[in-house]
Amino acid sequence: MTGQDHQPTDAAELRRRAEAIARERAARAPEDPAALSPEETRRMLHELEVHQIELEMQNEELRAAQVELDVSRARYFDLYDLAPVGYLVVSEAGLVQEANLTVATLLGMTRGALVGQPLSRFILPQDQDIYYLHRKQLFATGSPQECELRLVKSDGAAVWAQLSAVAAQNEHEESVCRATISDITERKRAEEELRHSEQQIERLKKTESLARMAGAIAHHYNNLIMVVLGNLELAADETSDPPLVATSITEALKASHRAAAMGRLMLTYLGQSMGKREPLELAAVCREALAELSAGLSRNARLEVAFPREGLLVSADAAQLKQVLSNLVINADEALGEGPGDITVTIAALPASALPAAEMVPAGWNPTAGNYACLSVADTGCGVDSETLEKIFEPFFSTKFTGRGLGLPVVLGIVKAHAGAIRVDSQPGKGTVFRVFLPLVAVKAADSYFSNGPAFRRPSAEAPTS
């Protein structure tokens, strides 16, 4: 467009210069051509002939350049107008200055109707803020910008598009935005379908877990109720035998207590059993729990402990903390099997910024305190595979025998009730590491206990992670 606009001016200038040269030559030429000698006449004719040949050669070059220009324009049309993505040039004021056929087709309109319009006119109202911030940052920083937003077609339908833009200057040294627009509607639809499928799978998993929990609870309560009813019926039938009546009532009471205990465990799993909260020194509580546990560990288990002397205080229920450590240590002892192995229990402090971001339970947990205590229980036992690892906190799920499966769910319930989280690392044959993170309420001599965080690596049989 620019070259065509200047053609008339260039032709007029060329004509003016040619006439000036012609007048100059006429002034130098002799008034009487007949006065020229034959030699001068032959020289002039030769020059005219050479000049004519030069003009013909220049005309041929111009025709070849024109053909090449036409080919280049056709190639530009293919590369620009028919590109698989839309190209736009937008002024700093937001007006479309140039557009290829692809983006015009995407919006369902002609290119002429698009040029000169504000680009915001073709953006869904809910996404106007996205476009505004995108354009503002582009011209403010000069850095390339990308965003995803919805465009409105001429028929009112919305399409998802990815807008990638760079700042530039046009031939008038004005700031403009050169942008590409890609239709990502199908990708967004696929992402939505994938998200929907994942939600369905998650709901199915929860349904399966609840069905297993409900079945197990019904089984346990049915057994306990049968014990209660049987003993009460026996006591009613044997009123003439006071010792037998007393024994029957005692057994009924025991079964009732077991049923109540199971109810409390389920409340604990749900995080609804708060217990008595008070500032406790974590290391002291763990020492008491291990003193009670050590005698019951298998003969081949070697227990190693690394605790700070004092200073790490958590707001917790002492009995529930002991239950957490007891379940984890017993679980580690069972994982060792009959062979020799190590159980390593450590306590450390670390800031919230050093907590691992992934693979935390419960999912989506975010730290709310500034500092955390990390209670770690590592073993060199059999380990578990990734599929089993996803189910270990489900109620009544167990790889052992029927009737087990509330230990780890109860641990999770207690930790959730204390605003904490758990991370588990394990591989078959290479041991397992449970890390419990609890918010600290106070730290004495903090520099002595803080670290950059435990080594969050997979456990190995040669060196258990602590």
C-alpha positions in Angstrom: 0.0 0.0 0.0 2.8 2.4 0.8 4.7 1.9 -2.5 1.6 2.3 -4.6 0.7 5.6 -2.8 4.1 7.1 -3.8 4.1 6.0 -7.5 2.5 9.2 -8.9 4.9 11.4 -7.1 7.9 9.4 -8.2 6.8 9.4 -11.8 6.3 13.2 -11.8 9.7 13.8 -10.3 11.2 11.5 -12.9 9.5 13.3 -15.7 10.7 16.7 -14.3 14.3 15.5 -14.1 14.1 14.1 -17.6 12.8 17.3 -19.1 15.6 19.3 -17.3 18.2 17.0 -18.8 16.7 17.3 -22.2 16.7 21.1 -22.0 20.3 21.1 -20.9 21.4 18.8 -23.7 19.5 21.0 -26.2 21.3 24.1 -24.9 24.7 22.4 -25.5 23.7 21.0 -28.9 24.8 23.0 -32.0 22.0 25.1 -33.6 22.6 23.6 -37.0 22.8 19.8 -37.1 24.1 20.0 -40.6 27.3 21.6 -39.2 28.1 18.2 -37.4 30.9 16.3 -39.0 30.2 12.7 -40.2 32.3 11.4 -37.2 30.3 13.4 -34.7 27.1 12.2 -36.3 28.2 8.5 -36.1 29.2 9.0 -32.4 25.8 10.6 -31.6 23.9 7.8 -33.3 26.0 5.2 -31.5 25.3 6.9 -28.1 21.5 6.9 -28.9 21.6 3.2 -29.9 23.5 2.3 -26.7 21.0 4.4 -24.6 18.1 2.7 -26.3 19.6 -0.7 -25.4 20.2 0.4 -21.8 16.6 1.4 -21.6 15.4 -1.9 -23.0 17.6 -3.8 -20.5 16.2 -1.6 -17.6 12.7 -2.3 -18.8 13.4 -6.0 -18.7 14.8 -5.7 -15.2 11.7 -3.8 -14.1 9.5 -6.4 -15.6 11.4 -9.2 -13.8 11.2 -7.2 -10.5 7.5 -6.8 -11.0 7.1 -10.5 -11.5 9.1 -11.2 -8.3 7.1 -8.6 -6.4 3.9 -10.3 -7.5 5.2 -13.7 -6.4 6.3 -12.2 -3.0 2.8 -10.7 -2.6 1.2 -14.0 -3.3 3.5 -15.7 -0.8 2.7 -13.0 1.8 -1.0 -13.6 1.2 -0.5 -17.3 1.9 1.7 -16.8 5.0 -0.2 -13.9 6.5 -3.8 -14.0 5.5 -4.2 -17.8 5.4 -2.0 -18.6 8.5 -3.4 -21.1 11.0 -3.5 -18.4 13.7 -4.9 -14.9 13.6 -2.6 -11.9 13.3 -3.6 -8.4 14.5 -1.9 -5.0 14.8 -3.7 -3.0 17.5 -2.9 0.7 18.4 -2.1 1.8 21.9 -5.6 3.1 22.0 -6.9 -0.4 21.4 -8.1 0.0 17.7 -7.5 -2.8 15.2 -5.2 -1.4 12.5 -4.4 -4.6 10.6 -6.0 -8.1 10.6 -5.5 -11.3 8.5 -8.3 -13.4 7.1 -7.9 -16.0 9.8 -8.9 -13.8 12.7 -11.7 -12.3 10.6 -13.0 -15.8 9.8 -12.7 -16.7 13.5 -15.0 -13.8 14.4 -17.3 -14.5 11.6 -16.9 -11.2 9.8 -15.1 -9.5 7.0 -11.6 -8.0 7.5 -12.8 -4.6 6.4 -15.5 -4.6 9.2 -12.9 -5.6 11.8 -10.2 -2.9 10.9 -10.8 0.3 12.7 -12.9 -1.2 15.5 -11.8 -1.5 19.2 -10.6 -5.0 19.9 -12.5 -4.9 23.2 -15.8 -4.9 21.2 -15.1 -8.6 20.3 -14.2 -9.7 23.9 -16.8 -11.2 26.3 -17.7 -8.7 29.0 -16.7 -11.1 31.8 -13.1 -11.2 30.3 -12.7 -7.5 29.7 -10.5 -7.1 32.8 -8.2 -9.8 31.6 -7.7 -8.0 28.3 -7.3 -4.6 30.0 -4.5 -5.9 32.3 -2.9 -7.7 29.4 -2.7 -4.5 27.3 -1.7 -2.3 30.2 1.3 -4.6 31.2 2.3 -4.9 27.6 2.8 -1.2 27.0 4.0 -0.5 30.5 6.8 -3.1 30.6 7.4 -3.8 26.9 7.7 -7.5 27.7 5.7 -10.1 25.7 2.4 -11.0 27.3 0.0 -13.9 27.0 -3.5 -14.5 28.3 -6.6 -16.7 27.7 -10.0 -15.1 27.1 -13.2 -15.5 25.3 -14.0 -13.7 22.1 -17.6 -13.0 20.8 -18.4 -13.9 17.2 -20.7 -11.9 15.0 -23.5 -14.4 15.8 -23.1 -14.0 19.5 -21.3 -17.3 20.1 -18.2 -17.3 22.4 -14.9 -19.0 21.5 -11.9 -19.4 23.7 -8.7 -17.8 22.4 -5.1 -17.5 23.5 -3.7 -14.0 22.9 0.0 -13.6 22.6 1.3 -10.1 22.0 4.6 -8.0 21.7 5.0 -4.3 21.7 6.4 -2.7 18.5 6.5 0.6 16.5 4.9 1.2 13.1 6.3 3.2 10.2 5.2 6.4 11.9 7.1 5.5 15.1 3.8 5.0 17.0 3.5 2.2 19.7 1.5 -0.7 18.5 0.7 -4.2 19.7 1.4 -7.1 17.3 -0.7 -10.0 18.4 -1.5 -13.6 17.5 -4.8 -15.2 18.3 -5.2 -19.0 18.5 -8.5 -20.8 18.8 -8.2 -23.0 21.9 -11.9 -23.8 22.3 -11.4 -27.6 21.7 -8.5 -27.6 24.2 -10.7 -25.9 26.8 -13.5 -28.3 26.1 -11.1 -31.3 26.5 -9.8 -29.8 29.8 -13.3 -29.4 31.1 -14.2 -33.0 30.1 -11.0 -34.2 31.9 -11.9 -32.2 35.0 -15.4 -33.6 35.0 -14.0 -37.2 34.6 -11.6 -36.6 37.4 -14.4 -35.4 39.6 -16.5 -38.4 38.8 -13.6 -40.7 39.6 -13.1 -38.9 42.9 -16.8 -39.3 43.7 -16.6 -43.0 42.9 -13.5 -43.4 45.2 -15.4 -41.6 48.0 -18.4 -43.7 47.4 -16.3 -46.9 47.5 -14.6 -45.7 50.7 -17.9 -44.8 52.4 -19.4 -48.1 51.3 -16.4 -50.0 52.8 -16.6 -47.9 56.0 -20.4 -48.4 56.3 -20.1 -52.1 55.8 -17.3 -52.5 58.3 -19.1 -50.3 60.9 -22.3 -52.3 60.4 -20.4 -55.6 60.8 -18.6 -54.5 64.0 -21.7 -53.0 65.6 -23.8 -56.0 64.7 -21.2 -58.3 66.4 -21.1 -56.0 69.5 -24.9 -55.7 69.7 -25.3 -59.5 69.4 -22.9 -59.8 72.4 -24.9 -57.2 74.4 -28.3 -58.8 73.5 -27.1 -62.3 74.1 -25.7 -61.6 77.5 -28.7 -59.5 78.5 -31.0 -62.3 77.5 -28.9 -64.8 79.4 -29.1 -62.6 82.5 -32.8 -62.3 82.1 -33.2 -66.1 81.9 -30.9 -66.9 84.8 -32.2 -64.6 87.5 -32.0 -67.4 90.0 -28.1 -67.5 89.5 -26.8 -64.1 90.6 -23.1 -64.9 89.7 -24.1 -65.9 86.1 -26.3 -62.8 85.9 -23.4 -60.6 87.0 -21.0 -62.2 84.5 -23.5 -61.7 81.7 -24.1 -58.1 82.5 -20.3 -57.5 82.8 -19.8 -59.0 79.3 -22.6 -56.8 78.0 -21.0 -53.7 79.5 -17.6 -54.6 77.9 -19.2 -55.0 74.5 -21.0 -51.7 75.0 -17.8 -50.0 75.9 -16.1 -51.4 72.8 -19.0 -50.0 70.7 -18.6 -46.6 72.3 -14.8 -46.7 71.7 -15.4 -47.5 68.1 -17.8 -44.5 67.9 -15.1 -42.3 69.4 -12.6 -43.6 66.9 -14.9 -42.7 64.0 -15.4 -39.2 65.5 -11.6 -38.9 65.8 -11.2 -39.9 62.1 -13.7 -37.2 61.2 -11.7 -34.7 63.1 -14.6 -34.1 65.5 -12.9 -35.3 68.7 -10.9 -32.3 69.9 -9.7 -33.6 73.3 -8.1 -31.3 75.9 -5.9 -28.7 74.3 -2.9 -27.3 76.2 0.7 -26.3 75.4 2.8 -29.4 75.4 6.4 -30.1 74.9 6.3 -32.5 72.0 9.6 -34.3 72.8 8.5 -35.0 76.4 5.1 -36.4 75.3 6.9 -38.6 72.7 9.4 -39.9 75.2 6.6 -41.0 77.5 4.8 -42.8 74.7 8.0 -44.6 73.5 8.7 -45.7 77.1 5.4 -47.5 77.0 5.8 -48.8 73.5 9.4 -50.1 73.5 8.6 -53.2 75.6 6.0 -54.3 73.0 8.2 -54.0 69.9 9.4 -57.1 68.1 12.7 -58.6 69.2 14.5 -57.7 66.0 13.4 -54.0 65.8 16.1 -51.4 66.6 14.6 -48.2 67.9 16.6 -45.0 67.3 15.5 -41.6 68.6 16.7 -38.0 67.9 14.7 -35.4 69.9 15.6 -31.9 71.0 16.0 -31.6 74.8 13.2 -29.0 75.2 11.7 -26.0 73.5 9.2 -27.2 70.9 5.7 -26.5 72.2 2.4 -27.5 70.5 -1.2 -26.9 71.5 -2.5 -30.5 71.7 -4.1 -33.3 73.6 -1.4 -35.5 75.2 -3.4 -38.7 74.9 -4.1 -38.1 71.2 -0.4 -37.2 70.5 0.6 -40.5 72.1 -2.0 -42.3 70.0 -0.5 -40.8 66.9 3.0 -41.9 67.7 1.8 -45.3 69.0 0.0 -46.1 65.8 2.9 -45.0 63.6 5.5 -47.0 65.6 3.4 -50.1 65.7 2.7 -49.8 62.0 6.5 -49.5 61.4 7.2 -52.5 63.6 4.7 -54.6 61.7 6.3 -53.5 58.4 9.7 -54.9 59.5 8.2 -58.4 59.6 10.3 -61.2 61.1 13.7 -59.9 59.9 15.9 -57.3 61.7 15.2 -53.6 60.9 15.4 -50.1 62.1 12.7 -47.7 63.4 13.9 -44.1 63.6 11.8 -41.4 65.4 12.9 -37.8 65.1 11.6 -34.4 65.9 12.6 -31.2 64.2 11.3 -27.6 63.7 11.0 -25.8 60.4 9.3 -22.7 59.0 6.2 -23.0 56.9 8.1 -22.0 53.8 10.2 -25.2 54.1 7.2 -27.5 54.1 6.8 -29.8 51.0 4.2 -28.4 48.6 3.1 -31.8 47.2 1.8 -35.1 48.4 0.4 -33.8 51.6 -2.6 -35.4 53.4 -5.3 -34.1 53.6 -5.2 -32.9 50.0 -5.2 -29.2 49.5 -3.9 -28.5 53.0 -2.2 -25.1 53.4 -0.1 -24.1 56.4 -1.6 -21.4 58.6 1.1 -21.1 61.2 4.6 -19.6 60.8 6.5 -22.6 62.2 5.9 -26.3 62.4 7.2 -29.3 64.3 8.0 -32.4 62.2 7.5 -35.7 63.9 9.1 -38.4 61.6 8.8 -42.1 62.0 10.9 -44.1 59.5 11.3 -47.8 59.0 13.4 -50.1 56.8 10.5 -52.5 56.3 8.7 -53.9 53.3 7.3 -50.5 52.1 4.1 -50.1 50.0 3.3 -49.5 46.4 1.8 -46.2 45.1 -1.7 -47.8 44.6 -1.8 -48.9 48.2 -0.3 -45.6 49.4 -3.4 -43.8 48.1 -5.7 -45.9 50.3 -3.9 -46.2 53.6 -5.9 -43.4 55.3 -9.3 -44.8 54.2 -11.3 -46.2 57.1 -11.2 -50.0 57.5 -8.8 -50.4 54.5 -6.1 -52.9 55.5 -3.5 -55.1 53.8 -3.5 -57.3 56.9 -6.6 -59.2 58.2 -10.3 -58.4 58.7 -11.0 -56.1 61.6 -8.0 -53.9 61.2 -7.8 -50.6 59.4 -8.6 -47.8 61.8 -5.0 -47.0 63.0 -3.9 -44.6 60.2 -7.3 -43.0 59.6 -7.4 -42.2 63.3 -3.9 -40.7 63.0 -5.1 -38.5 60.1 -8.2 -37.5 62.1 -6.1 -36.4 65.1 -3.6 -34.5 62.9 -6.5 -32.7 61.0 -8.1 -31.7 64.3 -4.7 -30.2 65.3 -4.5 -28.2 62.0 -1.7 -30.3 60.8 -0.9 -32.6 57.9 1.0 -35.8 57.0 3.3 -36.8 54.2 4.2 -40.4 53.5 7.1 -41.6 51.3 7.4 -45.3 50.6 8.6 -47.8 48.0 8.2 -51.6 48.0 11.2 -53.2 49.7 12.8 -49.8 50.7 10.9 -48.8 53.8 8.4 -46.1 54.7 8.6 -42.6 56.2 5.7 -40.9 57.9 6.1 -37.2 58.6 3.5 -35.4 60.8 3.5 -31.6 60.7 2.0 -29.8 63.7 1.9 -26.0 64.2 4.2 -24.7 66.9 2.9 -22.3 69.5 6.3 -21.5 71.0 9.9 -22.3 70.4 12.6 -21.8 73.0 16.2 -21.4 71.7 14.8 -21.6 68.2 18.1 -21.5 66.4 19.0 -24.8 68.0 16.1 -26.7 66.5 15.3 -25.0 63.2 16.6 -26.5 59.9 15.8 -26.1 56.2 13.5 -29.0 56.6 13.9 -32.8 56.5 15.2 -34.5 53.4 12.1 -35.2 51.4 13.4 -38.1 49.4 12.3 -41.7 48.9 13.4 -44.1 51.7 16.1 -46.7 51.0 16.9 -49.8 52.8 20.6 -48.8 53.3 19.8 -45.4 55.0 16.3 -44.7 56.4 15.2 -41.2 55.8 14.7 -39.2 59.0 
